[in-house]
């Protein structure tokens, strides 16, 4: 376990992000034509939704302020962090390295980390998995995937 | 007679080799994701959604619907044999189903669950067939103001019946509406929140967001609690229930069918509510309520029947109004829209082959599932032996390829990863992500109908409170709230919380 947070703090953090989204909507929509009530423009709805989201977010924060601190919630498990990190790696490497190599690396990292087996076994499994994915998706289903270095 | 004629056409569509094949694929995949804890119908549907793009709309929707109701069947297997719900709607089945399995009666529990699912599912399709056409006729007369009111009501009801606090669900609805605004304005083509990215002009990819929010976040959450599963292995020769079991289960199946059908039409977490209500009703009408929790077969038959009856009737809001009432039907809506088919009152006249082909395929699919879930139950139970350490990487790989295949966009993979991380955080702190997805799907139509209505009325907001349709919808809202209040009074939330954390 990497860390745990109190449920109240976690909810407050999420709500603050929502409030940020609401303010961003309102701020950005100011640069769009709002139109009139009889002919609403593209900025009309974002301002309405942004305002409502801001009010609801403030409502959640007020509710949280009145609550006792709740139970601690496990957040950021080692495997979760590894999975997210590996997926970010896929986003970066997918086009330059190609799909098959990137997906092979993804499988290698995840299997080695989750199953905690010998690296050569994980590498063998990843190789087989990537080859199987290429066979099914590219050859059988005709999915166009980036070839990258190949 | 008209409906039967149309149904005959539907069977002609569904009985082609191609559509039978996709129905079978959907049912098998649905049962698999239903059996596997942590991979429910949503993840199952979203993972295969990109693969449906090369199919015609009828085959695509037949396969996705097969996954949807197949998962409902499969979910009961894990509940009964492992005491872990394969998907959320099977939570109640854990209570008496697992107790029956512990007493060496896993076979009858599985049999009654499958037969009840079959009967409930089939009866709800009859209801769908009978109610959908007249409702679609009525909906054709509805204007943009009433359409706006109807959609807002649907989202509000979802906020109030969700398992979390309504204010948090409302925040998720508004976030969904905000995400729906990314892209070109539907009426003026003004770019909104695109960050200068041409790829975002069409809006945020629904597939990337859905797979991230439901598929990836589910995997991340399950990584934290992966543990070896110990399944009770049923013996096939013990499948058949005793005569006393049948006497007890038959009325429960009848009541479950009715409860499931009614709750399926109501937007929100209808599957979960209907199963809890069915369980509460069975316990209340039983001559031996003390047997509930200790292996009462009516406690399996009622909820499992209701669960599958809900599946059929939840298609009514989607097919008749074009409004998905639950995330699974939102994915079906998205699949139809991608194929240029607009669900709603005109679906029956514009694409009768899709509507009636789907209904006919659901009859066939229910039969396939009955066959799959009884003799082959041992095969599906073997899936529980696959360690999560191998299953999770495989699912993530399929997610990446699936999302990329839609638009050949690496940005979409990025959106999926971001949505997965956000979904993980939201679900950790009990923000329900299902309403977000529903609002995202409905967002553009809500905005367009709102702006059109104001333009028609020359800026008079009273248009949203005028006309017979608006009044009908307000009455419907009151009825829905009363029904949900009844569900609340039956204590489904308390039971949900209690069953989610069953004693060791």
Interface residues (C-beta under 8 A of the other chain):
Chain A: X7 X10 X11 X14 X15 X18 X21 X22 X25 X28 X29 X32 X33 X36 X37 X38 X39 X40 X41 X42 X44 X45 X46 X49 X50 X52 X53 X56 X57 X59 X60 X63 X73 X74 X75 X77 X79 X80 X83 X84 X86 X87 X88 X90 X91 X94 X95 X99 X103 X106 X107 X110 X111 X114 X115 X116 X125 X129 X133 X137 X141 X142 X143 X144 X145
Chain B: X51 X54 X165 X167 X168 X170 X171 X174 X175 X177 X178 X181 X185 X187 X188 X190 X192 X193 X216 X219 X220 X223 X224 X226 X387 X388 X389 X390 X392 X393 X394 X396 X397 X400 X401 X404 X405 X408 X410 X413 X414 X417 X420 X421 X424 X425 X426 X428 X429 X430 X431 X447 X450 X451 X454 X455 X457 X458 X459 X461
